[in-house]
Amino acid sequence: LLIMIRLVVLMFFLAWRVSHPNPDAMWLWGMSIVCEIWFAFSWVLDQMPKLNPINRATDLAALQDKFESPSPSNPTGRSDLPGIDVFVSTADPEKEPPLVTANTILSILAVNYPIEKLACYISDDGGSLLTFEAMAEAMVFAEVWVPFCRKHNIEPRNPDSYFSQKGDPTKFKKDQDFVKDRRRLKREYDEFKVRINGLPDAIRRRSDAYNKREERKAAAAGGGGDEEGAVKVLKATWMADGSHWPGTWLAPSKDHSKGDHAGILQ
């Protein structure tokens, strides 16, 4: 209705402009008339799709029939869909909570796509051990989350979004297998969140314990009880296997600070 009203007003306006030329500046009047008619025509063309809108959606059945069904060129029916690499970047676990990053990774891994065709990479520009260990925890949880999503066609596939939905998805469900699996996954996800949120303290306590051990070794090597030997020991950040983290340390030092740390490929 609004388009029709505007169209009528536009026609009256153009009719008035054409029927009232300016004798003192005919060339300027002619140029303005051409421009106004052209813009009016462009506007009409822009309104055409609104009169008959077309909503397109992906036809998963057609894709499966074309790329994942046996054919003369693909007798085994092996997926012929292209491989996809998803690249996730992060920089600071304090500004980008590891739990959010982990949920992003989990939703990517659980996507409805041939698993052998999908790869996910995460780049942490901050070189944080917290992000590294959080992703390790996410991979452990992915071993139960991804099969659950594929088995029951779960949407959304972000665990936090899924378990935060209002209402009880198990209500009136006759499939007891789904009810049992969902309750188990909800329990495991709650435990996963506790582990992720507890990582900062766990890393700090571990590093403090290893650093105190190194201080005692330095003091013993210096003749016993030499406090200066303990002071010279770098406050390193330690991995769970008892080795120095090559990235950013909790107490930044040379070659172990944001923007100045070794490259890590895992």
N, C-alpha and C positions, 0 to 999 in steps of 0.2 A: 504493500500500500504506500509506503514511504517513497519507494522508487517511482511509482506511478505519479505521485503528487509532484515529485521533483521533475519528472519528465514533462508534465504539463506546463509547469512554471518555466522550464527551460525553453519549450517551444514558443510560449508567449514572449519570452525575453528576446529570443532570436528573431522572431517576426517583427518585434518593435525595433530592433537594431537595424534590420535590413530596410525597413520602411521609413527610417529617419536618418538619411545620410547627412553628412556634414559638408556643405558645398565649399567651405573654406579650406578643407584639408581632405580631399577625396582620397588621396593615396594613403593617408594614415587611417582613414575610416575603412578603406578596402582591406588593408593589412589586418586591422583588428577584427573585422568580420570573418576573414579566412581563419584566423587563429581561434576565434571563439567557436566557429563551426567545427573546426578540427578537434578542439578539446571536448566539445559536446559529443562528437562521434566517438572519441576515445572513452568517454565516460559511459556511453551506452554499451560499448563492447565490454567494459569492465563489469557491467551489471548482468550480462548474459549468464555467466555461471551461477549467479545467485538465484536466478529463476528456476534453474534445474540442477541443483547441486548433486555431485557424484562423490560418494564416500567409498574409498577403496580399502580393501583389507587383504592381508596375505592369506592365500589359500594353501594351508599346510598340506591338505590332501593332494593337491595338484603338484606341489613341490616333491612330496614323497613319491608320487607316481612317476615323475619325470627323472628324479635323481636317485631314488633308492629302491626302485623296482627292477626285477630282471628284464633285460632287453637284449636285442641282438648285439649291441655294443657293450653291454654290461650283463653277461649271462648269470653271474653269481648274485646280482642285486646289491652289491656292495655300494655304500654311499659314494656318490659322485659329486657331492657338495664341496665347495672350495674350503680349504683350511682357513681358520680364523685365529689370529693372534690378537689378544686384548692386552693393552699396556696400561697399567695403573701407576700413577706417580704420587708420591707423598714427600714431605720434607721435614715436618716437625711433629712428633707424636704428642706434644703438648697442645698444639693448635688443631691437629687432626687426630682425634683419639684413635688408638689402635683398634678398638672395638668396631668403630665405623668402617675403617679400612678393611678389617677382617670380614665384615658383613658384605662389603662390596665384592671382595674376592669370592666369597661363598656363593653369592648370587650369580656371578659370572660362571663359576664352575658347574652350577646346577642348571644352566640354560638348556633348553630343549634343542640340542644339536648333537650330532655324532661325536662321541667323546674322543675318538682318535683324531678328529679334525680340529679340536679346540685346544688352545694353549693360552695360559695367562701369565703375564710377567709383571712384577712389581718393582718399581725403582724408588728407592729411598734416598733422596739427595742429602738428607741429614746424617746418613750412616748410623742410625740409632739401633742399639742392641734391643731396645724395647720393641721396636717395630719388627725386628728379625724374629724374636721369640714369640711375639704375638701371631705372626704369620705361621710359625711352626705349630702353634696351638690350633690355628685355623685349619691347617692341613689335616690334623688329627680329627677335628670335628667334621671336616668335609667327607671323611670316609663313611660317616653315617648319614650326614645331611643330604648329600647328592643322591644316593640310592633312594632315600625317602621321597625326595622331590620327583624323581623319575618314575617311581613305582606308583605314586598316587596323584601325579600331575598337579603338584602344589603350585599355587600362585597366591601372592608374590613369592619369589624364590629368595628374597632377602630374609634371613631368619628373624631379625629384629622386627621387620615390618609384618611378617607372617604371624608371629606370636603376640604382636601388639594389637591385632585386629579385635574389634569389639564383637561380643557374642561368643558363643561356644560352637566351634565348627563340628564338634563331635555329637552335638545334639541331633537327635532323630536319625543318626547314621546307623544303617544296618550292617555295614562292613566293620565287624569287630576287629579285623586286622588293622584297619586304618586307625581306629580309636586307640588300640594298644600301641601302635607305632608312634602316633602323635604324642601320647602321654610320655612315652620313653624319650622321644626327641626333645620335648619341652623340658624334661628333667635334665637331660644332658646339655641342653643349651644354657640353662641356668647355671650349671656347674662350669661350663665353658666361659661364661661371663665373669664368674667369680675368679677363675684362673687368670683371665686377661687383666681384670682390674687389680689383681694382686701382684702382677709382674713387676711394676716399679719398685715396690718394697722388697720383693724377692731378689731382684738384681742388685739393689743397694746393699742388702744384708750380705749377699754372697760376696760382692766386691769388697765390703768392709772386712769380712773374715779373711779373704785371700790377702788383702793388703796388710792386715795385722801379722799374718804369717810371714810375709815378705819382710816386714819391719823387724820381726824377731830374728829372722835369718841374717839381715844386714847388721843388726846389733851384735849378734854372736860372731859374725865374721870380723867385726870391728874391735873385738876384744872383750865383748860382753858388757852390756849395760851402757854402751855409748849411744846417747840420745841423738847425737848428730847423724849417726848412721841411719837411724830410723827416719829422720826428717828428709833425708835425700831420696827416699824411696818414692817413686811416682805413685800417685793415687790412681791406679788403673781401674778399668772396668773389665770384669772377668766373665767369660762365657761359662756355661754349665760344665764343660769338659775340662775346666781348669786352665784355660789358655787366655791370653789377652785378646780382647775384642779389637779387631783392626780398625774399626770405625771411630765414631765420636765417643769420648769418655764422659762419664758423669762430671768429673773434674777436668775440664778441657786442658790439654797440654799440646806441645808441638807434635804435629802429625796426627793429632787425635782431637780435633775440634771441628765445628761445623764449617764447611768450606775448605778444610785443610785436613783431609784424612785419606787413607789408602782406598783405592777402588776395590770393591768387593763383588765377586761374582759367585752366586750360589745357585 
